[in-house]
Amino acid sequence: MITHLSIRDFAIIEQLGLDFHQGLHIITGETGAGKSILIEAISLALGSRADTSYVRSGCQKAVIRLSAETSDPEVDKLLEENGIPLESPLTILREIHASGKSQCKVNGENVPVSFLNKLCRRIADIHGQFDNQFLLDPQSHILLLDRFGDQRLLEVKELVFSLFTDFTEARAQLSQLRKKQAETERKRDFMAFELQEIREAAPLVGEDDALEEELTLLKNSENIHQHLSAAYEALRGDGSGLDMVASAMGDLQQIGDLSANFKDVSENISEIYYRLEDLTHEIRSLRESTEASPERLDEVIQRLEILDKLKRKYGGSLEKVLAYQEEIEKDLALIEDSSRLMEELEIRERTCREQLDLACTRLTALRKEAALKLEESIGKELIELDFKEAKLQVTFDEDAGEFTENGRDKVEFLISTNRGEPLKPLAKIASGGEISRIMLAFKGVTASGDGIPTIIFDEVDTGISGATASIVGKKLRQLGSKLQVIAITHLPQVAACGDHHYRIEKQVGEERTHTVVTPLDQEESVRELARLLGGVEVTAASLENAKELMNQARKNL
């Protein structure tokens, strides 16, 4: 539950601090005193989006700090998963800067607003007049019904969600395969032609570069042959360089033993001779291999034309040509294998559908069990809320159709508030006061099962008065015996039922206006009730009426 709230420089709130306890907290005040601003500040602390317009005029930032005691294992799990230390009490800090920057901290650690919102859903539930729209929306009724269900229902609902995820995944894969198969079937003949063209050419990586080099040699073969022949004759012909080196080598060998220097020179010239002899043989081989070959020249030109055509069509290089070949081989293999894959996915989709159908049937049965209990519980609550002849019925659409993550049920709450009137959708209820009480009835039967320790009501008493207001106050008090309840009200009959009473008022100073929230003792609470009963001026009669109202409220609890 929330234990403390402090606010600084938020709208017309300059600075305030409030302690909260177990039970029903009543907040009253004149119109415009800042009741809605207080709720907005709590909402921000609990993860709603920041708005710089709430920063008090002339201030750099607004600061809201909230402390809460919690024993919810889900809260501990969220904190641990996000590396946030477990501390008691849990502390939340929101800072809204006039510049537009916003900061959130939980137990001193920075967190995103999305995480804070998720965390605080386990800490407090704020109910304002907008929430009546949630009750009036038939699409939300299935969520309210499931909230009332037992553990069996929740487990089957989780199973339905898991099976629905598997089913939609299988269906999507099957649809994608069918679409791709249809597309690739149209391309099959063309891909087969392309594959045959590449396979017949059988290109090799680097083949084009090697052929270009060979083409250059073939085009210059006569010139190359001429110069290689001349070089060979210069080295090997009569009076050639090789003979001269051989003669020099022989002369040096004759004196090599006479001196180490002579021997080194002799060995070096010998090495040169034999190396030169090897080069001569290599030149002769090159000359013989570079003879003009018009046939080979034509072959190389034709092969290069084939390879250039492949490169133009399939990517610009032989590497890309071969990569494209591998790609179309896979696509063609997929077409060949698609029947098997199609059959496997159809079996998987059918199996998922059958399992989902069984789970949804089970979920529907459990929901109908929960619906009977909900109808009975809400009926009792409505009687206590002065709907003596009211009847709630949970209806199921038997032709719900397609599966969803919530199953295939379509649920709607119908109600009759007077004897003899037909059951109608909640949206057909004309009175805002009736809707407020019906909402309170739902809160009364579902709140304890939520695991949320605090409920905050922003003017739940809209549209009611008199005896009905006293009944609503009693119901809030009963709810406060189970949970922490914070309620803003303008009705003295509701305010008289509070365990704790706070007055919010606007004070005007010489230069600024600010809001003050004051905890009231019993005597002060009586005076506030008298103000609510009698207006601005509190009289002895209104004080007596206030005391009587409080005594009656306590007596009837």
C-alpha positions in Angstrom: 0.0 0.0 0.0 1.0 3.6 -0.5 2.6 5.0 2.7 3.8 8.5 1.8 3.4 11.0 -1.0 5.4 14.2 -1.3 4.9 16.8 -4.1 6.9 19.9 -4.9 6.3 22.6 -7.5 3.5 20.7 -9.3 0.8 23.0 -10.8 -0.5 25.1 -7.9 1.0 22.7 -5.3 4.1 24.3 -3.9 5.0 21.7 -1.4 3.1 19.0 0.5 3.6 15.7 2.2 0.9 13.1 3.0 1.1 9.9 5.0 -1.4 7.1 4.1 -2.5 4.1 6.1 -4.7 1.1 5.8 -8.5 1.7 5.3 -10.6 4.2 3.6 -9.0 7.7 3.0 -11.4 10.5 2.1 -10.3 13.6 0.4 -12.7 16.6 0.2 -12.4 20.2 -0.8 -14.1 23.0 -2.7 -14.2 22.9 -6.5 -10.9 24.2 -7.9 -9.0 23.5 -4.8 -6.8 21.0 -6.5 -8.3 17.6 -6.0 -7.8 16.5 -9.6 -4.3 17.9 -9.5 -3.5 15.6 -6.5 -4.8 12.6 -8.4 -2.7 13.6 -11.5 0.4 13.8 -9.3 -0.3 10.3 -8.0 -0.9 9.1 -11.6 2.5 10.5 -12.7 4.2 8.8 -9.8 2.5 5.5 -10.9 3.8 5.8 -14.5 1.5 8.1 -16.5 3.1 10.3 -19.2 4.7 13.6 -18.1 3.4 17.0 -19.2 5.6 20.0 -18.7 2.5 22.2 -18.3 2.3 20.7 -14.7 5.6 22.4 -13.7 4.7 25.2 -11.3 5.1 28.6 -13.1 8.5 30.1 -12.5 10.1 26.7 -11.3 12.6 24.6 -13.1 11.0 21.2 -12.3 8.3 19.4 -10.5 9.2 16.6 -8.1 6.9 13.8 -6.9 8.0 11.1 -4.5 5.9 8.1 -3.5 6.7 5.3 -1.0 4.8 2.0 -0.9 5.0 -1.2 1.1 4.5 -4.3 -1.0 4.8 -8.0 -0.5 3.8 -8.9 -4.0 6.3 -11.5 -5.5 5.5 -10.1 -9.0 6.9 -6.8 -7.9 10.0 -8.4 -6.6 10.4 -10.3 -9.8 10.1 -7.2 -11.9 12.7 -5.4 -9.8 15.2 -8.3 -9.8 14.8 -8.8 -13.6 15.7 -5.2 -14.2 18.6 -5.0 -11.7 16.8 -2.8 -9.2 17.6 -3.4 -5.5 14.8 -4.7 -3.3 14.1 -2.1 -0.6 11.3 -1.5 1.9 9.5 0.7 1.5 9.7 0.9 -2.3 10.4 4.4 -3.4 9.4 6.1 -6.7 10.7 9.4 -7.9 9.4 11.4 -10.8 10.9 14.7 -12.0 9.4 16.8 -14.7 11.6 19.5 -16.0 10.2 22.7 -17.6 12.6 22.1 -20.5 10.8 18.9 -21.4 13.1 16.3 -19.8 11.5 13.7 -17.5 13.2 11.4 -15.1 11.9 8.2 -13.3 13.7 6.4 -10.5 12.7 3.3 -8.5 14.8 2.6 -5.4 17.3 5.1 -6.7 17.8 3.5 -10.1 16.8 5.2 -13.4 14.0 3.4 -15.2 11.9 4.1 -18.4 8.3 5.3 -18.0 7.1 2.0 -19.6 8.7 0.0 -16.9 7.4 2.2 -14.1 3.9 1.9 -15.6 4.2 -1.9 -15.7 5.5 -2.0 -12.1 2.9 0.3 -10.6 0.0 -1.7 -12.1 0.8 -4.1 -9.2 0.9 -1.3 -6.6 -2.3 0.8 -7.2 -5.3 1.0 -9.4 -6.6 4.5 -10.2 -10.3 4.7 -11.1 -11.6 7.9 -12.6 -14.8 8.8 -14.4 -13.2 7.6 -17.7 -13.1 4.0 -16.3 -16.9 3.9 -16.6 -16.2 3.8 -20.3 -14.2 0.6 -19.8 -17.2 -0.9 -18.1 -19.5 0.2 -20.9 -17.3 -1.3 -23.6 -18.4 -4.9 -24.3 -14.9 -5.8 -25.5 -13.6 -5.3 -21.9 -16.2 -7.5 -20.3 -14.3 -10.7 -21.1 -11.3 -9.2 -19.2 -13.5 -8.4 -16.2 -14.9 -11.9 -16.2 -11.5 -13.6 -16.4 -10.3 -11.4 -13.5 -13.1 -13.0 -11.4 -12.1 -16.6 -12.5 -10.1 -19.1 -10.4 -6.6 -20.4 -11.0 -7.9 -23.1 -13.4 -9.3 -20.5 -15.7 -6.1 -18.5 -15.6 -4.0 -21.6 -16.4 -6.2 -22.6 -19.3 -6.2 -18.9 -20.6 -2.4 -19.0 -20.6 -2.5 -22.3 -22.5 -4.9 -20.8 -25.0 -2.5 -17.8 -25.5 0.4 -20.2 -26.1 -1.5 -22.4 -28.5 -2.9 -19.4 -30.3 0.7 -18.1 -30.8 1.8 -21.5 -32.2 -1.3 -21.7 -34.4 -0.8 -18.2 -35.9 2.9 -18.8 -36.4 2.1 -22.1 -38.3 -0.6 -20.4 -40.3 1.7 -17.5 -41.3 4.5 -19.9 -42.3 2.0 -21.9 -44.4 0.6 -18.8 -46.0 4.1 -17.6 -46.8 5.1 -20.9 -48.3 2.0 -21.0 -50.5 2.7 -17.5 -51.7 6.4 -18.2 -52.4 5.5 -21.5 -54.1 3.0 -19.7 -56.4 5.7 -17.1 -57.2 8.5 -19.5 -57.8 6.3 -21.9 -59.8 5.9 -19.0 -62.3 9.6 -18.6 -62.4 10.5 -22.3 -62.5 11.0 -22.7 -66.2 13.0 -19.5 -66.5 15.2 -20.4 -63.5 15.8 -23.9 -65.0 16.9 -22.2 -68.2 19.3 -19.9 -66.4 20.7 -22.8 -64.3 21.3 -24.9 -67.5 23.0 -21.9 -69.2 25.4 -21.5 -66.2 26.0 -25.2 -65.7 26.8 -25.7 -69.4 29.3 -22.8 -69.3 30.8 -24.2 -66.1 32.7 -21.0 -65.2 35.6 -21.1 -62.7 36.5 -18.3 -60.4 39.4 -16.4 -61.9 39.0 -18.1 -65.3 38.3 -14.8 -67.1 41.4 -13.1 -65.8 43.6 -16.1 -66.9 42.0 -16.1 -70.4 42.5 -12.3 -70.8 46.2 -12.9 -70.1 46.4 -15.7 -72.5 44.6 -13.6 -75.2 47.2 -10.9 -74.8 49.9 -13.5 -75.4 48.2 -15.1 -78.4 47.7 -11.7 -80.1 51.4 -11.0 -79.7 52.7 -14.5 -80.3 54.8 -13.7 -83.5 56.5 -10.7 -81.8 57.1 -12.8 -78.6 58.5 -15.7 -80.7 60.8 -13.4 -82.5 62.3 -11.8 -79.4 62.6 -15.2 -77.6 64.5 -16.7 -80.6 66.8 -13.7 -80.6 67.5 -14.0 -76.9 68.1 -17.8 -77.3 70.5 -17.3 -80.2 72.4 -14.6 -78.2 72.8 -17.0 -75.3 73.3 -20.3 -77.2 74.4 -19.5 -80.8 78.1 -19.5 -82.1 80.2 -17.1 -80.1 77.2 -16.7 -77.8 77.2 -15.2 -74.3 76.9 -18.7 -72.7 80.1 -19.9 -74.6 82.0 -16.8 -73.4 80.9 -17.4 -69.8 81.9 -21.1 -70.1 85.4 -20.0 -71.3 85.8 -17.6 -68.4 84.7 -20.3 -66.0 87.3 -22.7 -67.4 90.1 -20.2 -67.0 89.2 -19.4 -63.4 88.9 -23.0 -62.5 92.6 -23.4 -63.5 93.7 -21.0 -60.8 91.0 -21.5 -58.2 93.2 -23.6 -56.0 95.9 -21.0 -55.8 93.9 -18.5 -53.7 90.7 -18.3 -51.7 89.7 -15.2 -53.6 90.2 -16.9 -56.9 88.2 -19.9 -55.7 85.2 -17.6 -54.6 85.2 -15.9 -58.0 85.5 -19.3 -59.8 82.5 -20.7 -57.8 80.4 -17.6 -58.4 81.0 -17.6 -62.2 80.2 -21.4 -62.2 76.9 -20.7 -60.4 76.1 -17.9 -63.0 76.9 -20.3 -65.9 74.6 -23.0 -64.7 71.8 -20.5 -63.9 72.2 -19.0 -67.3 72.1 -22.4 -68.9 68.8 -23.1 -67.1 67.4 -19.8 -68.3 68.4 -20.7 -71.8 66.4 -23.9 -71.6 63.4 -22.0 -70.2 63.6 -19.4 -73.0 63.6 -22.2 -75.6 60.6 -23.8 -73.9 58.7 -20.5 -73.9 59.6 -19.9 -77.6 58.3 -23.3 -78.5 55.1 -22.8 -76.5 54.3 -19.4 -78.0 54.1 -20.3 -81.6 51.1 -18.7 -83.3 47.8 -20.7 -83.0 44.8 -19.1 -84.7 42.6 -21.9 -83.5 43.5 -21.3 -79.8 43.0 -17.6 -80.3 39.5 -18.2 -81.6 38.8 -20.6 -78.7 39.9 -18.0 -76.1 37.9 -15.2 -77.7 34.8 -17.4 -77.8 35.2 -18.5 -74.2 35.6 -14.9 -73.0 32.5 -13.9 -74.9 30.5 -16.7 -73.1 31.9 -15.6 -69.7 31.2 -11.9 -70.4 27.6 -12.8 -71.3 27.2 -14.6 -68.0 28.7 -11.7 -66.1 26.4 -9.2 -67.8 23.3 -11.3 -67.0 24.1 -12.6 -63.5 25.9 -10.0 -61.5 29.1 -8.6 -63.1 31.7 -11.1 -61.9 32.1 -14.9 -62.0 31.9 -15.0 -58.2 28.4 -13.4 -58.5 27.5 -15.7 -61.3 28.3 -18.8 -59.2 26.5 -17.3 -56.2 23.4 -16.8 -58.4 23.7 -20.4 -59.5 23.7 -21.5 -55.9 20.6 -19.3 -55.2 18.5 -20.6 -58.0 19.6 -24.2 -57.2 18.2 -23.7 -53.7 15.0 -22.1 -55.1 14.4 -25.0 -57.5 15.2 -27.4 -54.7 12.6 -25.6 -52.5 10.0 -26.0 -55.3 10.8 -29.7 -55.6 10.6 -30.1 -51.8 7.7 -27.7 -51.2 5.1 -30.5 -51.3 6.8 -32.2 -48.3 7.1 -28.9 -46.4 3.5 -27.9 -47.3 2.3 -31.2 -45.9 4.3 -30.8 -42.7 3.0 -27.3 -42.1 -0.5 -28.3 -42.9 -0.3 -31.1 -40.3 1.2 -28.7 -37.8 -1.5 -26.1 -38.4 -4.2 -28.7 -38.1 -2.7 -30.1 -34.9 -2.5 -26.6 -33.4 -6.0 -25.8 -34.4 -7.3 -29.1 -32.8 -5.4 -28.4 -29.6 -6.5 -24.8 -29.6 -10.1 -25.8 -30.2 -10.1 -28.2 -27.2 -8.4 -25.5 -25.0 -10.9 -22.9 -26.1 -13.8 -25.2 -25.3 -12.4 -25.8 -21.9 -11.9 -22.1 -21.4 -15.5 -21.4 -22.4 -16.7 -23.9 -19.9 -14.6 -22.4 -17.1 -15.8 -18.9 -18.1 -19.4 -20.0 -17.9 -18.7 -21.4 -14.4 -17.1 -18.1 -13.4 -20.0 -16.2 -15.0 -22.6 -17.9 -12.7 -20.5 -17.0 -9.7 -20.0 -13.5 -10.9 -23.7 -13.0 -11.6 -24.4 -14.2 -8.0 -21.7 -12.0 -6.4 -22.6 -8.9 -8.4 -26.2 -9.5 -7.6 -25.4 -9.4 -3.9 -23.3 -6.3 -4.3 -26.0 -4.5 -6.3 -28.6 -5.2 -3.6 -26.2 -3.7 -1.0 -25.9 -0.7 -3.4 -29.6 -0.2 -3.3 -30.4 -2.0 -6.6 -33.1 -4.1 -4.9 -34.5 -5.6 -8.2 -31.3 -5.5 -10.3 -30.1 -8.5 -12.2 -26.9 -9.0 -14.1 -26.5 -11.6 -16.7 -23.3 -12.6 -18.5 -24.1 -13.6 -22.1 -21.9 -15.6 -24.5 -22.1 -15.4 -28.3 -22.3 -19.0 -29.3 -21.2 -18.1 -32.9 -18.1 -16.3 -31.9 -16.1 -17.6 -34.9 -12.3 -17.0 -35.2 -9.8 -17.8 -32.6 -8.1 -15.0 -30.7 -5.4 -14.9 -28.0 -8.3 -14.8 -25.5 -10.0 -17.8 -27.0 -13.1 -17.5 -29.2 -15.6 -16.2 -26.7 -17.5 -13.0 -27.1 -18.9 -11.9 -23.7 -21.2 -9.1 -22.8 -22.8 -8.1 -19.5 -26.5 -7.3 -19.6 -28.4 -5.7 -16.7 -31.9 -4.9 -15.6 -32.1 -2.4 -12.8 -35.8 -2.5 -12.2 -38.4 -5.3 -11.9 -40.1 -6.1 -15.2 -37.5 -4.3 -17.3 -35.7 -6.4 -20.0 -32.0 -7.1 -19.8 -30.0 -4.4 -21.6 -26.4 -3.8 -22.4 -24.6 -1.7 -19.8 -24.2 1.1 -22.4 -27.9 1.5 -22.4 -28.0 2.5 -18.7 -28.9 6.2 -18.8 -28.0 7.3 -15.3 -24.4 8.1 -14.5 -25.1 7.4 -10.8 -26.2 3.8 -11.7 -23.1 3.3 -13.8 -20.9 4.5 -10.8 -22.6 2.1 -8.4 -22.4 -0.8 -10.9 -18.7 -0.1 -11.3 -18.3 -0.1 -7.6 -20.0 -3.5 -7.4 -17.5 -4.9 -9.9 -14.6 -3.4 -7.9 -16.1 -5.0 -4.8 -16.0 -8.5 -6.2 -12.8 -8.4 -8.2 -10.5 -6.1 -6.2 -9.3 -8.6 -3.7 -8.4 -11.1 -6.4 -6.3 -8.5 -8.3 -3.5 -8.6 -5.8 -3.3 -4.8 -6.1 -3.2 -3.4 -2.5 -4.5 0.2 -3.3 -7.5 1.5 -5.1 -7.9 5.2 -5.8 -11.3 6.6 -6.7 -11.6 10.0 -8.4 -15.3 11.1 -7.7 -16.8 7.6 -7.8 -20.0 9.2 -6.4 -20.8 11.2 -9.6 -24.5 11.3 -10.3 -25.7 10.1 -6.9 -27.0 11.7 -3.7 -29.0 11.1 -0.5 -29.5 7.6 0.7 -27.7 6.2 -2.3 -24.6 8.2 -1.4 -24.7 6.7 2.1 -24.8 3.2 0.6 -21.8 4.0 -1.6 -19.9 5.3 1.3 -20.6 2.1 3.3 -19.5 0.0 0.3 -16.2 2.0 0.1 -15.7 1.5 3.8 -16.2 -2.3 3.4 -13.7 -2.3 0.5 -11.3 -0.3 2.7 -11.4 -3.2 5.3 -9.7 -5.4 2.7 -7.6 -2.9 0.8 -6.2 0.6 1.0 -8.8 2.9 -0.6 -8.3 6.6 -1.4 -11.4 8.4 -2.6 -12.1 12.0 -3.6 -15.7 12.9 -3.0 -18.0 16.0 -2.7 -20.7 14.1 -0.8 -20.9 14.3 3.0 -22.6 10.9 3.2 -19.6 9.3 1.6 -17.1 11.4 3.5 -18.7 10.4 6.8 -17.6 6.8 6.2 -13.9 7.4 6.0 -11.2 6.0 8.4 -9.0 8.9 7.5 -10.1 12.4 6.3 -8.0 15.0 4.4 -9.1 18.5 3.4 -7.6 20.0 0.3 -7.9 23.8 -0.1 -6.5 26.6 -2.1 -4.7 29.4 -0.2 -4.1 32.8 -1.8 -1.0 34.6 -0.6 0.3 38.1 -1.5 2.0 36.9 -4.7 1.1 33.2 -5.4 -1.7 30.7 -4.9 -1.0 27.3 -3.6 -2.8 24.1 -2.6 -2.6 22.7 0.9 -3.8 19.2 2.1 -4.5 18.8 5.8 -5.2 15.6 7.7 -8.3 16.1 9.9 -8.9 14.8 13.3 -12.5 13.9 14.3 -13.5 17.4 15.3 -12.1 18.9 12.1 -13.7 16.2 10.1 -17.1 17.1 11.6 -16.6 20.7 10.6 -15.7 19.6 7.0 -18.8 17.5 6.8 -20.8 20.5 8.1 -19.3 22.6 5.2 -20.3 19.9 2.7 -23.8 19.8 4.2 -24.4 23.5 4.5 -22.1 25.4 2.1 -19.5 28.0 2.9 -20.9 29.1 6.3 -20.8 26.5 9.0 -23.6 26.8 11.5 -24.4 25.1 14.8 -27.2 23.3 13.0 -24.9 22.1 10.2 -22.4 20.9 12.9 -25.1 18.9 14.7 -26.2 17.4 11.4 -22.6 16.5 10.6 -22.1 14.8 13.9 -25.4 12.9 13.4 -24.3 11.9 9.9 -21.0 10.6 11.2 -22.6 8.7 14.0 -25.1 7.1 11.7 -22.4 6.2 9.2 -20.3 4.5 12.0 -23.3 2.8 13.4 -24.3 1.3 10.1 -20.9 -0.1 9.3 
